[in-house]
Amino acid sequence: MPAIDASAIERVFRAEYCRSVAVLVRVFGDIDIAEESVQEAFTVAVQRWPTAGMPPSPAGWIITTARNRAIDRLRREASRDDRHAQAQLLYAPDEPAEEVAVADDRLRLIFTCCHPALARNVQVALTLRLLGGLSTAEIARAFLVPEPTMAQRLVRAKGKIRAAGIPYRVPGDAELPDRQRAVLAVIYLIFNEGYTASSGDRLVREDLCAEAIRLARLMAELMPDEPEVRGLLALLLLIHSRRAARTGPDQDLVLLADQDRTLWDRDLIAEGQAIVRACLRLGQPGPYQVQAAINAVHSDAPTAADTDWRQILQLYDQLLALAPSPVAALNRAVALAEVEGPGSALAGLEDLKLESYYLYHAIRADLLRRLGRAADAALAYDAAIALTANAAERAFLQRRRREIA
Amino acid sequence: MKQYLLSVHSVEGSPPPPPEAAQKAYRDVAAFNDELRSAGAWVFAGGLHPPSTATVVRVQDGDTLITDGPFAEGKEHIGGFWVIKAGDLDAALEWAAKATQACAAPVEVRPLQEETED
């Protein structure tokens, strides 16, 4: 019998928490009952598995144990004339969970967590809690919110799901596109918060990036026919492949053009590029797929000078046609500067209305610097520095500003 | 089946809609009510007179106190409401989407507490 230590059980927890909670939510129709009984089951596993050994199907064992614990608890409460508990017991069938049903359960849970009746920050917190199995303390830390605030946010959200009757099901065809966009937006937001922590000392919070990729993989597994789902996964993989090159020895920011490309993760790039190619063959482009394609072009270039900026510019034009946004237009300007020069790019920035976005000022500053307009560039750097709370990005911008002074 | 309150929110002092628009809203709300009834989702509904007609009653130190209303000090008031039956929030939101279109004002959806008697 293989030795079982805490880290082995921890791995099972990471892998199976979402699956187990999703099944239990279906069985009992209540998120709190599901969470508590699954946590109880893992507590029992920590006591029992090191001596009794890991069961052949750890997930099945957790689900069965959790279900039995929940039924025991509901019986105790039902005998105390708790009508809520009596009602829950009616739902509890005895048949074991089947694999197909489990996949559907996880998908249902994702759509419940990302329901449009919940605010975006609540969707994010619930998704990390129920699908990622992160503790309230971990989520609070990740978003720099006091733990009691995050705990209250989660309690309120679960209360709303129960009281308002937010359904536990995969939306119908009519609603699916909007609902799916919300799920992908939540995953992308989790990744971005990890990628450029909106404040704090470290540039990247890798655990959030890894969690977002895990969720994107799960979505791609559960909805294999949705090109945008795969597009998001490819996009995250390709961005994440550059994480080791993105910060220098002192956690300072290194721009794409200056990165040591030997540090890029070749496996992630290969996987991301393969998904992009498969998506292109389907011919149903969407914003995530196009952004993934843009990143795939960067990944193709052995050096920054080899970058195919014309192709990137074309892809930004496609992105703007599919999903016009000032941020996409800003990024297009960066590509335009490489193809036509900083003068044309700067002219295109004027109407963007992005004055509150630090990257707008940072990019404008860089274009002005390249045009030799040092005084204007310094003012733009000042504006960018004033708008970012991330220490690594501030340090980078301050260094650039000193270089032109 | 759960029950939901669909309340119509209006801002006091905002200009009244032109007569044709008011007539259309009147007809659309009547059609929406018919649809609710034939779907079996209807529980109760009503339009309200303006907040200036409201009176507030409260108990203070055992005495009943009556004051000129409304209770809420803000500019936004409930102009009317429906109580509907729906299977879950998605079904209630679908009705609310039709309601807001019919009455041409924002509609808030709130679940009613489950009845406690058998």
Chai-1 contact restraints between the chains, C-beta under 6 A:
chainA,res_idxA,chainB,res_idxB,connection_type,confidence,min_distance_angstrom,max_distance_angstrom,comment,restraint_id
A,A117,B,L89,contact,1.0,0.0,6.0,A-B,restraint_1
A,A163,B,P111,contact,1.0,0.0,6.0,A-B,restraint_2
A,A164,B,L89,contact,1.0,0.0,6.0,A-B,restraint_3
A,A164,B,P111,contact,1.0,0.0,6.0,A-B,restraint_4
A,G165,B,K2,contact,1.0,0.0,6.0,A-B,restraint_5
A,G165,B,D88,contact,1.0,0.0,6.0,A-B,restraint_6
A,G165,B,L89,contact,1.0,0.0,6.0,A-B,restraint_7
A,I166,B,L89,contact,1.0,0.0,6.0,A-B,restraint_8
A,P167,B,D88,contact,1.0,0.0,6.0,A-B,restraint_9
A,P167,B,D90,contact,1.0,0.0,6.0,A-B,restraint_10
